Amino acid sequence: MISSMLSLLSLSEPTPEDAITVKTLVFKPKTPKSQAPVPVIVVAPASVQTPGGSIAKAAAVKEPRLANDELTQEFFGIQAREFTIASLGNDHVGKVKVLVEQSIQADEKNYVISNSTGKLILTGKQLLGFLESFEPVIVDFAAKEAPKPETKTEAKIDDAKLIGVTVDKERDFSGWYQQILTKGEMLDYYDVSGCYILRPASYAIWEKIQRWFDDRIKADGVSNAYFPMFVSSRVLEKEKDHVEGFAPEVAWVTRAGSSDLEEPIAIRPTSETVMYPYYAKWIRSHRDLPLKLNQWNSVVRWEFKHPQPFLRTREFLWQEGHTAHLTKEEASEQVSKILDLYAGVYEELLAVPVIKGVKTENEKFAGGLYTTTCEGYIPTTGRGIQGATSHHLGQNFSKMFNISVENPLGPEHPKIYAHQTSWGLSTRVIGVMVMIHSDNKGLVIPPRVAQNQVVIIPVGITNKTTKEIENKLYETCSELNSRLKKADVRTITDFRDNYSPGWKFSDWELKGVPVRLEVGPKDIANNSVMAVRRDNGEKTALSLDTVETELPKLLEAIQKSLFDAAKEKYDSHRKIVTEWKDFVPALNKKNVILAPWCGVPECEDDIKDSSAKKDDGEDYETDEKSPSMGAKSLCIPYDQPELKEGQKCVKCGKPAVNFTMFGRSY
């Protein structure tokens, strides 16, 4: 009835002065691929904001995002911008959730509903009467949440100097992390939210990773290239399954100067749709395979969640590799090679242990055959973190973009679509490294990636020190700096005379330089220097005669010590759990969990929902800006515990098919 009334009314029909304009929005919640989404309809005065967190809470759904035309056409036969409550019919009852702002009452106030074809004036009583069959949930969108108790002051470090870290890592991890990065001169905040400036100390780490990884992929036949950052909407929408996962995060260019563009241009969130039309153009014969390209670039994903430096940013640096192969087996081999290199970046360069495995169907790359991953662990929060992924794309993209060749067996055989891979590693690695190794004194940087491995600081100069001794001290420090550089040790001297040695010690500890060399008149007299480790504060006297050989050994010892300490924490917090009653208590002790699992996506979703609880069974308070408190599947590890005969799934009791690693994650 309302639908026909709306179509009959003209947009020129006068609107009562007291009429309140109503907006009707359709949201699509995050839904497992195996389930059909249940649209959430929000009805509210146009002047009232309807934040996603309030919608999620009222509708009991996850991560609601504004629906696209594809969903509204499928459910309601109309474009999203044309949707109104008039698009609802009896066949939608029980298939949608409806939220109504509490200010809309069953009274005689006038409300106006419109789209480009017409408008309708209804009283509050008529409006709510129409929606009654949908059992709407009444929501006070304007209500503000009660302020959370202030606890930040409790995390302050006693006697902390303002130049250093002033909050405790264990008590305020987020505040500590922000301070450690800015005061340690790793990054600075930019005036566009979610974007950050990489300062030389962090960019130097990225350069070390680039050099290490680039040399190894080139040895495997990969070449570097560069493709434009702009993607036409036509091309981006060509592969819908793939694009859907990125759609809410795509940034669009719609204007050039004062003119609107004829077609909106996306800024790449990833480059499959940019590169693959040209793979189809360049690959003409099976002799052109394999084609292995990599590019070092930046991508933009306009995250709506709370930005976090290095971990969740709107623009980030990464490498993305894309290869095409004649056979599925060749592509699988490529995927495994890259995953091993990613593990090498973490373990050999960053001293961060990782677990290699395969993602579940729910968590794999959209449109791919399977996804492999390196999973890390942050001890302070007890959360897992995805380190890097290497995807086997199968033939899905090659069929979409017609990347095909004649069959080597002859023209009478069907043509072959390429088997593809894609793989990426981003500056997220720097954030993971910082979170794991650093402490309340500042950054702790592994020697293999540190911009400066050693800082040389002259000490012991007093008012009684003669100019001759002082000059000799500075000459010795400069000479030592030159000798170490020739031995490929990255060194820097601190000759600032406006700061005391103690202040310099704290400053370089804050910046995470692995070794401090203290050189004083007494040290020179003893033909030695004092080496102080950043990771544990241990002091060692080194002979000036052998310092070029002893210092590299010390740096390697530090590298190994950092890895061993991180691995011990990861190993001791990875628990095997076979019964659900033990799952949540183990999770709440900052563990990641290896559990027998049935492999069913709905069970995986149930585990995540059911594990967002405290030990007493109460739900955690949710904050849409914070990571989820539910345990998601991190990976199915390659290194599997023995699955006993008759082993049941930890949650549903069906036969288990593997051990899967679950954990709260970033």
C-alpha positions as CSV (number, residue, x, y, z in Angstrom):
1,M,0.0,0.0,0.0
2,I,2.7,2.5,1.0
3,S,4.7,1.6,-2.2
4,S,1.8,2.5,-4.5
5,M,1.1,5.7,-2.5
6,L,4.7,6.7,-2.9
7,S,4.7,6.1,-6.7
8,L,1.5,8.2,-7.1
9,L,2.8,11.3,-5.3
10,S,4.7,13.9,-7.1
11,L,7.9,15.5,-5.8
12,S,6.2,18.9,-6.3
13,E,3.6,18.0,-3.7
14,P,3.8,20.6,-0.9
15,T,5.4,19.4,2.3
16,P,3.9,20.6,5.7
17,E,6.2,23.0,7.4
18,D,6.4,20.9,10.6
19,A,7.2,17.7,8.7
20,I,10.3,15.8,9.7
21,T,12.4,14.3,6.9
22,V,13.1,10.6,7.5
23,K,16.1,8.7,6.1
24,T,15.9,5.0,5.5
25,L,19.3,3.3,5.2
26,V,20.2,-0.3,4.4
27,F,23.2,-1.9,6.1
28,K,24.9,-5.2,5.3
29,P,26.5,-6.8,8.4
30,K,29.6,-8.9,8.2
31,T,28.4,-12.4,7.3
32,P,30.1,-15.8,6.8
33,K,30.4,-16.6,3.1
34,S,28.2,-19.7,3.7
35,Q,25.3,-17.7,4.9
36,A,23.0,-15.2,3.3
37,P,23.2,-11.7,4.8
38,V,20.3,-10.3,6.7
39,P,19.9,-6.6,5.8
40,V,19.5,-4.1,8.6
41,I,17.1,-1.2,7.8
42,V,17.6,2.0,9.8
43,V,14.7,4.5,10.0
44,A,15.6,7.8,11.6
45,P,15.2,11.5,11.2
46,A,17.7,12.8,8.7
47,S,19.2,15.1,11.3
48,V,20.1,12.1,13.7
49,Q,23.4,10.4,13.3
50,T,23.3,6.6,13.3
51,P,26.8,5.3,14.2
52,G,27.8,1.8,13.2
53,G,28.5,0.8,16.7
54,S,24.9,1.6,17.8
55,I,23.5,-0.3,14.8
56,A,25.7,-3.3,15.5
57,K,24.7,-3.4,19.2
58,A,21.0,-2.9,18.6
59,A,20.7,-5.4,15.7
60,A,23.2,-7.9,17.3
61,V,25.3,-8.0,14.2
62,K,29.0,-7.5,13.3
63,E,30.5,-4.6,11.4
64,P,27.5,-3.2,9.6
65,R,28.4,-1.3,6.4
66,L,26.2,0.7,4.0
67,A,24.8,-1.8,1.5
68,N,25.7,-1.5,-2.2
69,D,23.4,-1.6,-5.1
70,E,24.0,-5.3,-5.6
71,L,22.4,-6.2,-2.3
72,T,19.5,-3.8,-2.5
73,Q,18.7,-5.0,-6.0
74,E,18.8,-8.6,-4.9
75,F,16.6,-8.1,-1.9
76,F,14.3,-5.2,-2.8
77,G,14.7,-4.7,-6.6
78,I,15.9,-1.1,-6.2
79,Q,19.1,0.9,-6.1
80,A,20.5,1.7,-2.6
81,R,20.0,5.4,-3.0
82,E,16.3,4.9,-4.0
83,F,15.5,2.7,-1.0
84,T,12.7,3.7,1.3
85,I,10.4,1.8,3.6
86,A,8.0,1.7,0.7
87,S,10.4,-0.9,-0.8
88,L,9.5,-3.3,2.0
89,G,6.7,-5.9,1.5
90,N,5.2,-8.8,3.3
91,D,7.7,-11.2,1.7
92,H,10.5,-9.3,3.6
93,V,9.0,-10.1,7.1
94,G,11.4,-12.2,9.0
95,K,14.2,-11.7,6.5
96,V,15.3,-8.2,7.5
97,K,16.0,-6.4,10.8
98,V,14.5,-3.0,11.3
99,L,15.8,-0.3,13.7
100,V,13.7,2.8,14.4
101,E,15.0,5.9,16.1
102,Q,13.2,6.4,19.5
103,S,12.2,10.0,18.7
104,I,9.7,8.7,16.1
105,Q,6.5,8.2,18.1
106,A,3.1,6.7,17.3
107,D,1.5,10.2,17.2
108,E,0.2,12.7,14.7
109,K,3.5,14.3,13.8
110,N,4.2,14.5,10.1
111,Y,7.2,12.6,8.6
112,V,8.3,12.9,5.0
113,I,9.8,9.9,3.1
114,S,11.1,10.5,-0.4
115,N,13.3,9.3,-3.2
116,S,13.8,10.6,-6.8
117,T,10.4,9.4,-7.9
118,G,8.1,10.7,-5.2
119,K,7.5,11.6,-1.6
120,L,5.1,10.5,1.0
121,I,3.8,12.2,4.1
122,L,2.9,9.9,7.0
123,T,2.1,10.5,10.6
124,G,4.2,8.8,13.3
125,K,1.3,6.5,14.0
126,Q,1.0,5.4,10.3
127,L,4.8,5.0,10.0
128,L,5.1,2.7,13.0
129,G,1.9,0.9,12.1
130,F,3.4,0.0,8.7
131,L,6.6,-1.3,10.3
132,E,4.9,-3.2,13.1
133,S,4.9,-6.5,11.3
134,F,8.7,-6.3,11.0
135,E,9.0,-6.1,14.9
136,P,11.3,-3.1,14.8
137,V,13.8,-2.5,17.5
138,I,13.6,1.0,19.1
139,V,17.0,2.7,19.4
140,D,18.1,5.9,21.0
141,F,20.8,6.8,18.6
142,A,21.5,10.2,20.3
143,A,22.2,8.5,23.6
144,K,25.8,8.8,24.8
145,E,27.6,5.9,26.4
146,A,28.5,6.3,30.0
147,P,32.1,7.4,30.3
148,K,34.5,4.6,31.1
149,P,36.5,5.0,34.3
150,E,39.8,6.8,33.8
151,T,42.7,4.4,34.3
152,K,45.4,6.0,32.3
153,T,47.0,7.8,35.2
154,E,47.5,4.4,36.9
155,A,49.7,3.4,34.0
156,K,52.2,6.2,34.6
157,I,55.7,5.1,35.4
158,D,57.0,6.5,38.7
159,D,59.7,9.0,38.3
160,A,59.5,8.8,34.5
161,K,61.2,11.7,32.7
162,L,59.0,13.5,30.2
163,I,61.6,13.0,27.5
164,G,61.2,9.3,27.9
165,V,58.3,6.8,28.0
166,T,55.9,7.8,30.7
167,V,53.4,4.9,30.6
168,D,53.9,1.3,31.5
169,K,53.8,-1.3,28.7
170,E,51.8,-3.8,30.8
171,R,49.2,-1.4,32.1
172,D,48.5,0.9,29.1
173,F,49.8,-0.9,26.0
174,S,48.1,1.4,23.5
175,G,49.5,4.6,25.2
176,W,52.9,3.0,25.5
177,Y,53.0,2.0,21.9
178,Q,52.2,5.5,20.7
179,Q,54.9,7.0,22.9
180,I,57.5,4.4,21.9
181,L,57.1,5.3,18.3
182,T,57.0,9.0,18.5
183,K,59.6,9.6,21.2
184,G,61.8,6.9,19.7
185,E,61.6,8.9,16.4
186,M,60.1,6.1,14.3
187,L,57.2,8.1,13.0
188,D,55.2,11.2,13.4
189,Y,51.5,11.9,13.0
190,Y,50.2,13.5,9.8
191,D,47.3,15.9,9.5
192,V,45.2,13.3,7.6
193,S,43.8,10.8,10.1
194,G,45.2,7.3,9.7
195,C,48.3,8.5,7.8
196,Y,51.8,8.7,9.3
197,I,55.2,9.9,8.4
198,L,57.9,7.2,8.4
199,R,61.0,8.9,9.9
200,P,64.5,7.7,8.9
201,A,64.8,5.2,11.7
202,S,61.7,3.2,10.6
203,Y,62.3,3.7,6.9
204,A,65.8,2.3,7.3
205,I,64.3,-0.9,8.7
206,W,62.0,-1.1,5.7
207,E,65.0,-0.6,3.4
208,K,66.9,-3.5,5.1
209,I,63.8,-5.7,4.6
210,Q,63.5,-4.6,1.0
211,R,67.1,-5.4,0.2
212,W,67.0,-8.8,1.8
213,F,63.7,-9.9,0.2
214,D,64.4,-8.3,-3.2
215,D,67.7,-10.1,-3.6
216,R,66.0,-13.5,-2.9
217,I,63.0,-13.1,-5.1
218,K,65.2,-11.9,-8.0
219,A,67.3,-15.0,-7.5
220,D,64.0,-16.9,-8.0
221,G,63.3,-15.2,-11.4
222,V,61.0,-12.4,-10.1
223,S,61.3,-9.0,-11.8
224,N,60.2,-5.6,-10.4
225,A,57.8,-3.5,-12.2
226,Y,55.4,-0.6,-11.4
227,F,51.7,-0.2,-12.3
228,P,49.6,3.0,-11.8
229,M,47.9,3.6,-8.5
230,F,44.6,4.5,-10.2
231,V,41.9,1.9,-11.1
232,S,38.8,2.6,-13.1
233,S,35.5,1.6,-11.5
234,R,34.8,-0.5,-14.6
235,V,37.9,-2.7,-14.0
236,L,37.7,-2.7,-10.2
237,E,34.1,-4.1,-10.3
238,K,35.0,-6.8,-12.9
239,E,35.9,-9.3,-10.1
240,K,33.0,-8.8,-7.6
241,D,33.9,-11.6,-5.1
242,H,37.4,-10.1,-4.8
243,V,36.4,-6.5,-4.7
244,E,33.6,-7.0,-2.1
245,G,36.2,-7.6,0.7
246,F,37.8,-4.2,-0.1
247,A,34.8,-2.2,-1.2
248,P,34.1,-0.3,2.0
249,E,37.8,0.7,2.2
250,V,38.3,1.9,-1.4
251,A,39.1,5.6,-1.7
252,W,37.7,7.3,-4.8
253,V,38.8,10.3,-6.8
254,T,35.7,12.0,-8.1
255,R,36.9,15.6,-9.0
256,A,39.8,17.1,-10.9
257,G,40.1,20.8,-10.1
258,S,36.5,22.2,-10.2
259,S,35.2,19.5,-12.5
260,D,33.5,16.2,-11.7
261,L,35.1,13.2,-13.4
262,E,33.0,11.4,-15.9
263,E,33.9,8.1,-14.2
264,P,35.2,7.8,-10.6
265,I,38.7,6.6,-10.3
266,A,39.7,4.3,-7.3
267,I,43.1,4.5,-5.6
268,R,44.4,0.9,-5.6
269,P,43.6,-1.1,-2.4
270,T,45.6,-4.0,-4.1
271,S,46.6,-4.5,-7.7
272,E,45.1,-7.7,-9.1
273,T,42.6,-5.8,-11.2
274,V,45.2,-3.3,-12.3
275,M,47.8,-5.9,-13.4
276,Y,45.9,-8.8,-14.8
277,P,44.4,-7.2,-18.0
278,Y,48.1,-6.7,-19.0
279,Y,49.1,-10.2,-18.0
280,A,46.4,-11.3,-20.5
281,K,47.9,-9.0,-23.1
282,W,51.5,-10.1,-22.5
283,I,51.1,-13.9,-22.1
284,R,50.5,-15.3,-25.6
285,S,52.1,-18.7,-25.4
286,H,53.0,-21.3,-22.7
287,R,56.6,-20.3,-23.4
288,D,55.8,-16.9,-21.8
289,L,55.2,-18.7,-18.5
290,P,56.0,-18.4,-15.8
291,L,55.5,-14.6,-15.6
292,K,56.8,-13.3,-12.2
293,L,56.4,-9.7,-11.3
294,N,56.7,-7.7,-8.1
295,Q,56.2,-4.1,-7.2
296,W,57.2,-2.0,-4.3
297,N,54.4,0.6,-3.8
298,S,51.9,2.1,-1.5
299,V,48.2,1.2,-1.3
300,V,45.3,3.0,0.3
301,R,42.6,1.3,2.3
302,W,40.3,3.8,4.0
303,E,39.9,1.9,7.2
304,F,36.9,2.9,9.3
305,K,38.2,1.3,12.5
306,H,40.6,3.0,14.9
307,P,43.9,3.6,13.0
308,Q,47.0,2.2,14.7
309,P,50.5,3.1,13.5
310,F,52.0,0.4,11.2
311,L,49.2,-2.1,12.0
312,R,46.1,-0.4,10.7
313,T,46.8,2.7,8.5
314,R,45.0,4.3,5.6
315,E,48.1,4.3,3.4
316,F,50.9,1.8,3.8
317,L,54.0,0.6,2.0
318,W,54.3,-2.9,0.9
319,Q,55.5,-5.2,-1.8
320,E,53.0,-7.2,-3.8
321,G,54.1,-10.1,-6.0
322,H,51.9,-11.6,-8.8
323,T,52.9,-14.7,-10.8
324,A,51.3,-16.8,-13.5
325,H,52.2,-20.4,-14.1
326,L,51.3,-23.2,-16.5
327,T,50.4,-25.7,-13.8
328,K,48.8,-25.7,-10.4
329,E,51.8,-27.5,-8.9
330,E,54.2,-24.8,-10.1
331,A,52.0,-22.1,-8.5
332,S,51.9,-24.1,-5.2
333,E,55.7,-24.3,-5.2
334,Q,55.8,-20.5,-5.7
335,V,53.4,-19.9,-2.8
336,S,55.5,-22.1,-0.5
337,K,58.8,-20.4,-1.5
338,I,57.4,-16.9,-0.7
339,L,56.0,-18.0,2.6
340,D,59.4,-19.3,3.6
341,L,60.9,-16.0,2.7
342,Y,58.3,-14.1,4.7
343,A,59.1,-16.3,7.7
344,G,62.8,-15.4,7.1
345,V,62.0,-11.7,7.2
346,Y,60.4,-12.1,10.6
347,E,62.8,-14.7,12.1
348,E,66.1,-13.9,10.6
349,L,65.9,-10.1,10.4
350,L,63.3,-9.0,13.0
351,A,64.0,-11.8,15.6
352,V,60.2,-12.5,15.7
353,P,59.1,-16.1,15.7
354,V,56.1,-17.0,13.5
355,I,53.9,-20.1,12.9
356,K,53.4,-21.0,9.2
357,G,50.1,-22.4,8.1
358,V,47.0,-22.2,5.9
359,K,44.0,-19.9,6.4
360,T,40.5,-21.4,6.8
361,E,37.9,-20.9,4.0
362,N,36.4,-18.0,6.0
363,E,39.7,-16.2,6.3
364,K,41.3,-16.9,3.0
365,F,41.9,-14.2,0.3
366,A,38.6,-13.4,-1.5
367,G,38.5,-15.2,-4.8
368,G,41.6,-17.3,-4.1
369,L,42.1,-21.1,-4.0
370,Y,43.9,-21.0,-0.6
371,T,45.9,-18.6,1.5
372,T,49.1,-19.4,3.4
373,T,50.2,-17.2,6.3
374,C,52.8,-16.4,8.9
375,E,51.2,-15.8,12.3
376,G,53.0,-13.9,15.1
377,Y,52.1,-13.3,18.8
378,I,52.2,-10.2,21.0
379,P,52.9,-11.4,24.5
380,T,51.8,-8.2,26.3
381,T,48.2,-8.4,25.0
382,G,48.1,-12.2,24.3
383,R,46.9,-11.5,20.8
384,G,47.9,-13.2,17.5
385,I,48.9,-11.0,14.6
386,Q,48.9,-11.9,10.9
387,G,52.5,-11.3,9.6
388,A,52.3,-11.9,5.9
389,T,50.3,-13.9,3.4
390,S,51.0,-15.8,0.2
391,H,48.0,-16.8,-1.9
392,H,47.3,-19.5,-4.4
393,L,44.7,-17.9,-6.7
394,G,44.0,-21.0,-8.8
395,Q,42.4,-20.1,-12.1
396,N,39.7,-17.8,-10.9
397,F,41.4,-14.5,-11.9
398,S,42.9,-16.0,-15.1
399,K,39.4,-17.0,-16.3
400,M,38.0,-13.6,-15.3
401,F,40.8,-11.7,-17.2
402,N,41.3,-14.4,-19.9
403,I,45.0,-15.1,-19.0
404,S,45.2,-18.2,-21.2
405,V,47.6,-20.0,-23.5
406,E,47.3,-22.7,-26.1
407,N,47.8,-26.2,-24.7
408,P,51.4,-27.4,-25.2
409,L,49.9,-30.8,-26.2
410,G,48.5,-29.3,-29.4
411,P,45.6,-27.2,-30.7
412,E,43.2,-30.1,-30.5
413,H,43.4,-29.9,-26.7
414,P,41.6,-27.2,-24.7
415,K,43.4,-24.0,-23.9
416,I,44.9,-23.6,-20.5
417,Y,44.1,-20.8,-18.1
418,A,47.1,-19.7,-16.0
419,H,47.5,-20.8,-12.4
420,Q,48.3,-17.6,-10.4
421,T,49.7,-16.5,-7.1
422,S,49.8,-13.2,-5.2
423,W,51.7,-12.4,-2.1
424,G,52.3,-9.3,0.1
425,L,54.4,-8.0,3.0
426,S,53.8,-4.5,4.4
427,T,55.3,-2.1,6.9
428,R,53.1,-3.8,9.5
429,V,56.2,-5.9,10.2
430,I,57.8,-2.9,11.9
431,G,54.9,-2.5,14.3
432,V,55.0,-6.2,15.2
433,M,58.8,-6.0,15.9
434,V,58.3,-2.9,18.1
435,M,55.5,-4.4,20.1
436,I,57.4,-7.6,20.8
437,H,60.9,-6.4,21.7
438,S,60.6,-2.9,23.1
439,D,60.2,-2.0,26.8
440,N,59.6,0.9,29.2
441,K,62.9,2.5,28.4
442,G,62.1,2.7,24.7
443,L,62.6,0.9,21.5
444,V,64.7,-2.3,21.2
445,I,65.8,-2.8,17.6
446,P,67.3,-6.1,16.4
447,P,70.9,-5.4,15.2
448,R,70.3,-6.8,11.7
449,V,67.7,-4.1,10.8
450,A,68.8,-1.2,13.1
451,Q,69.6,2.0,11.3
452,N,72.5,2.5,13.7
453,Q,73.9,-0.7,15.4
454,V,76.3,1.1,17.7
455,V,76.5,4.6,19.2
456,I,79.8,5.8,20.5
457,I,79.6,8.2,23.5
458,P,82.7,9.9,25.1
459,V,82.4,9.9,28.9
460,G,84.5,11.0,31.9
461,I,85.1,14.6,30.9
462,T,85.2,16.9,33.9
463,N,86.3,20.4,34.7
464,K,89.7,19.0,35.6
465,T,90.1,17.2,32.3
466,T,92.9,18.8,30.2
467,K,92.3,19.9,26.7
468,E,95.0,17.4,25.5
469,I,93.1,14.5,27.1
470,E,89.8,15.7,25.8
471,N,91.2,16.0,22.3
472,K,92.7,12.5,22.6
473,L,89.3,11.2,23.7
474,Y,87.4,12.6,20.7
475,E,90.1,11.5,18.3
476,T,89.9,7.9,19.7
477,C,86.1,8.0,19.3
478,S,86.3,9.2,15.7
479,E,89.0,6.7,14.8
480,L,86.9,3.9,16.4
481,N,83.9,5.0,14.4
482,S,85.9,4.8,11.1
483,R,87.3,1.4,12.0
484,L,83.9,-0.1,12.8
485,K,82.3,1.4,9.6
486,K,85.1,-0.4,7.6
487,A,84.1,-3.6,9.4
488,D,80.5,-3.0,8.1
489,V,79.2,-2.1,11.6
490,R,76.7,0.8,11.3
491,T,77.9,3.3,13.9
492,I,77.2,6.9,14.9
493,T,79.0,9.2,17.4
494,D,77.3,11.5,19.9
495,F,79.6,14.5,20.4
496,R,76.9,16.9,21.6
497,D,78.4,18.9,24.4
498,N,75.2,20.4,25.7
499,Y,74.0,17.1,27.2
500,S,75.5,15.0,29.9
501,P,76.5,11.4,29.2
502,G,73.6,10.1,31.4
503,W,71.1,12.1,29.3
504,K,72.6,10.7,26.1
505,F,72.4,7.1,27.5
506,S,68.7,7.5,28.0
507,D,68.2,9.2,24.6
508,W,69.9,6.3,22.7
509,E,68.1,3.7,24.8
510,L,64.8,5.4,23.9
511,K,65.8,5.1,20.2
512,G,66.7,1.4,20.6
513,V,70.3,1.3,19.3
514,P,71.5,-2.2,20.1
515,V,74.9,-1.3,21.6
516,R,76.3,1.7,23.4
517,L,80.1,2.1,23.5
518,E,81.3,4.3,26.4
519,V,84.8,5.7,25.8
520,G,86.5,7.6,28.6
521,P,90.1,8.6,29.5
522,K,90.4,5.5,31.8
523,D,89.2,3.2,29.1
524,I,91.8,4.6,26.7
525,A,94.5,4.1,29.3
526,N,93.4,0.5,29.6
527,N,93.2,0.1,25.8
528,S,89.5,-0.8,26.0
529,V,85.9,0.4,25.6
530,M,82.8,-0.4,27.6
531,A,80.0,-2.0,25.5
532,V,76.5,-1.9,26.9
533,R,73.7,-4.0,25.5
534,R,70.3,-2.3,24.9
535,D,68.3,-5.5,25.3
536,N,69.4,-6.5,28.8
537,G,71.8,-3.7,30.0
538,E,74.8,-6.1,30.3
539,K,78.2,-4.5,30.2
540,T,81.3,-5.9,28.6
541,A,84.8,-4.5,28.3
542,L,86.2,-4.9,24.7
543,S,89.8,-4.5,23.8
544,L,90.5,-1.7,21.3
545,D,92.7,-4.1,19.4
546,T,90.0,-6.6,18.7
547,V,86.8,-4.5,18.7
548,E,86.2,-4.9,15.0
549,T,85.8,-8.7,15.4
550,E,84.3,-8.8,18.9
551,L,81.5,-6.2,18.3
552,P,79.9,-8.1,15.4
553,K,79.8,-11.2,17.6
554,L,78.1,-9.2,20.3
555,L,75.5,-7.9,17.8
556,E,74.8,-11.5,16.7
557,A,74.4,-12.6,20.3
558,I,71.9,-9.8,20.8
559,Q,70.0,-10.9,17.7
560,K,69.8,-14.5,18.9
561,S,68.8,-13.5,22.4
562,L,65.9,-11.3,21.2
563,F,64.6,-14.2,19.1
564,D,65.0,-16.8,21.8
565,A,63.2,-14.6,24.4
566,A,60.3,-14.0,21.9
567,K,60.1,-17.6,21.0
568,E,60.0,-18.8,24.6
569,K,57.1,-16.5,25.2
570,Y,55.2,-17.7,22.1
571,D,55.9,-21.3,22.8
572,S,54.8,-21.1,26.4
573,H,51.5,-19.3,25.4
574,R,50.5,-21.7,22.7
575,K,48.2,-24.2,24.5
576,I,46.5,-27.4,23.2
577,V,42.9,-27.4,24.3
578,T,40.5,-30.3,23.5
579,E,37.4,-29.4,25.5
580,W,35.4,-26.2,25.3
581,K,35.2,-25.7,29.0
582,D,39.0,-25.0,29.0
583,F,38.9,-22.9,25.9
584,V,37.9,-19.5,27.2
585,P,39.9,-19.7,30.5
586,A,43.0,-20.5,28.5
587,L,42.3,-17.6,26.1
588,N,41.8,-15.2,29.0
589,K,45.3,-16.1,30.2
590,K,46.8,-14.4,27.1
591,N,47.2,-17.7,25.2
592,V,46.7,-18.7,21.6
593,I,45.0,-22.1,21.3
594,L,45.6,-25.2,19.3
595,A,42.3,-27.0,19.2
596,P,40.8,-29.9,17.2
597,W,38.3,-28.5,14.8
598,C,35.7,-29.9,12.4
599,G,36.5,-27.5,9.5
600,V,32.9,-26.2,9.3
601,P,32.6,-22.4,8.8
602,E,29.5,-22.0,11.0
603,C,31.4,-23.7,13.8
604,E,34.3,-21.3,13.3
605,D,31.9,-18.3,13.6
606,D,30.3,-19.9,16.8
607,I,33.8,-20.2,18.4
608,K,34.5,-16.5,17.7
609,D,31.1,-15.4,19.1
610,S,31.2,-17.8,22.1
611,S,34.7,-16.9,23.2
612,A,34.2,-13.2,23.7
613,K,33.6,-13.8,27.3
614,K,35.2,-13.5,30.7
615,D,35.9,-16.5,32.9
616,D,32.6,-16.0,34.7
617,G,30.7,-16.2,31.4
618,E,29.9,-12.5,31.2
619,D,30.5,-10.8,27.8
620,Y,33.3,-8.3,27.5
621,E,32.3,-4.7,27.0
622,T,32.6,-4.1,23.2
623,D,34.2,-1.1,21.6
624,E,33.9,-0.8,17.9
625,K,37.3,0.8,17.7
626,S,39.1,-2.0,19.6
627,P,40.0,-5.4,18.3
628,S,37.5,-8.2,18.8
629,M,37.5,-10.1,22.1
630,G,36.4,-13.3,20.3
631,A,38.9,-15.9,19.2
632,K,39.2,-16.1,15.4
633,S,41.0,-18.8,13.5
634,L,44.6,-17.7,12.9
635,C,45.7,-20.6,10.8
636,I,45.8,-24.3,10.3
637,P,49.5,-24.8,11.2
638,Y,51.7,-27.0,9.0
639,D,53.3,-28.4,12.1
640,Q,50.3,-30.4,13.4
641,P,49.9,-32.2,16.8
642,E,48.8,-35.8,16.5
643,L,45.1,-36.0,15.8
644,K,43.9,-39.0,17.8
645,E,41.4,-41.5,16.3
646,G,37.9,-40.3,17.1
647,Q,39.0,-36.8,18.1
648,K,36.0,-34.5,18.4
649,C,35.8,-30.8,17.5
650,V,36.5,-28.6,20.5
651,K,33.1,-26.7,20.0
652,C,30.5,-28.7,18.2
653,G,31.6,-32.3,18.9
654,K,31.7,-33.4,15.2
655,P,34.7,-35.3,14.0
656,A,37.8,-33.1,14.0
657,V,39.8,-32.8,10.7
658,N,42.8,-30.9,12.0
659,F,44.2,-28.8,14.8
660,T,43.6,-25.1,14.2
661,M,45.2,-22.2,15.9
662,F,42.7,-19.8,17.4
663,G,43.3,-16.6,19.2
664,R,42.3,-13.0,19.8
665,S,44.0,-11.0,17.1
666,Y,44.7,-7.6,15.7
